[in-house]
Amino acid sequence: AQSVTQPDIHITVSEGASLELRCNYSYGATPYLFWYVQSPGQGLQLLLKYFSGDTLVQGIKGFEAEFKRSQSSFNLRKPSVHWSDAAEYFCAVGEDSVQAGTALIFGKGTTLSVSS
Amino acid sequence: EPEVTQTPSHQVTQMGQEVILRCVPISNHLYFYWYRQILGQKVEFLVSFYNNEISEKSEIFDDQFSVERPDGSNFTLKIRSTKLEDSAMYFCASSGRGYGYTFGSGTRLTVV
């Protein structure tokens, strides 16, 4: 069965410092991978996604993620964190399916706090 | 940029009452979904809908839940007899060919 693990429940980073949020997935075929961000009381905003091709994916707000098949990982990075990046971050995996409509499986999320 | 719109943003209902959560997916999308997030927990898939029928559902989506596309634009989730444990944020999403998912901002359901 598909699963997503986000090992870090809560991370605190100083403003201006670099960030890496970890995501490991379990899936037999080629996964579709996503990172979403959720600010308090808000919906889920897509940061970036990986379907195929270049394993380094650029997203919005200066985020990037790298797909490493050998490690079953899709870690999210940002070189310099801003206070507005404080939020909950979710990694998700979907099926490599010709037809859409299949479920996304989410990790439990990582809460990012930014200190000044 | 096209959005998925959900109404209401917050709904309070008494236990045992029926609630209908409403969503307007992106107009050219073909697949529609409902997800649930209990406070402090991860986002969980409930159901997907395509071509006017359920294409996939989770074990959470039991007989008290139903979905409907009553017209060309709306997509609804009905909970027949709400329980306290149904209190959660409910997210609607839609996707088109190319497998891009867009989520709405959610409806916070509080059952008292």
Interface residues (C-beta under 8 A of the other chain):
Chain A: Y32 F34 Y36 G41 Q42 G43 L44 Q45 L46 K49 F51 F90 A92 G94 A100 G101 T102 A103 L104 I105 F106 G107 K108 G109
Chain B: L30 Y31 Y33 Y35 Q41 K42 V43 E44 F45 S48 Y50 S55 E56 S58 F91 S95 G96 R97 G98 Y99 G100 Y101 T102 F103 G104 S105 G106 R108
